[in-house]
Amino acid sequence: MDINIVGGGPGGLFISYLIKKRFPQWTVRVFEQNDAGATYGWGVVFSDVALSFLQKSDPAFFQRFTADHVHSDYMEIVHRGVHVPIHGNRFSRVARIALLQFLHVECRSAGVELLFNTRVDDLRALRQADLVVVADGVNSRIRTQHAQAFKPSFVQRRNKFAWYGTRKLFHAVSLIFRETEFGVFIAHSYQYSDQMSTFLIETDPETWARAGLGEMNDADSRIFCEKVFADDLDGNGLLSNKSTWFEALTVKNENWHHENMVLIGDALRSVHFSLGSGTRMAMEDSIALHEGLCAHTTDLAAAFGHFEASRRTASDRFQQAAAKSLDWYENVGDKRHLDPIAFTYDYMRRTGRVTHDDLRKRDPEFVRQYELLYGEAVN
């Protein structure tokens, strides 16, 4: 089989590796518009639950994949300057560029052809292959060109975001809520190497406008955010990498495949940063599509059917939970009156998927503190 993959992110690279490893006689090419060393963003974080799919699918690859990750066994919520740890939450973090470079090596060792600095604007030549995997991200040009077939829908969320990095090392996955004269600013922060942390800042559009961020250039915006989170950064600055403000775009597609094309990763569906890694979803898509191809090597329609049957329900559930998480963040101003323990409890249960008993199993000491203040909650 001859396979073209559009997009050299984690999803596109991982599916190419899986296919070429299982079918070395097949031709697998990845077309990536950027240079091999280009990356926009800082770190990638996985929960242990999120990585369990990878360990189950390919234990040897999992060991190589996580060998250089930064690990922690708890997260923390910072509200009113009080740090509230939540244990029973294990996380694995890695620099995005390190993740991509690792996948480049794995792909090349399997015999995948990687074509960088190759922008695909016209799909007609690529579609002469037997299979085209569309993995070109949330703003997929291929999906846009074939919108009538895939029938995508979009929801533009209201909060503003800016991706920064910092040399302050946040060992725990930390969610920091800072109240200012303009409103609430939120930082999603976590260490991803021995020198760097991600520091994603979020705020509602009204707070963003009152602070004058719409009139600031990138440098002034970065300096403003450093002042908001000065107590958390401990004298460290924020580092920019095209760190312009943006709004989250939720994408879903009515149809997941068309003729010999199939969508995976953010081109297929997007989720909010607070709930789950888009990288995790893309890699789970890759495993499911690979399993479909293994089961139906001569029947592409059946392989696509297997992929969709395996992923559609889980994908819909995840997006529903992500929407609830987005709602919580967009209305966090309504939670400002809560004390740090109640605020953290409310955050942990924001999607409706975590019960009081679930929290007790994860961190009995935190639940004990909550129950001392408020009594035992109803699941």
Disulfide bonds with the S-S distance in Angstrom:
none
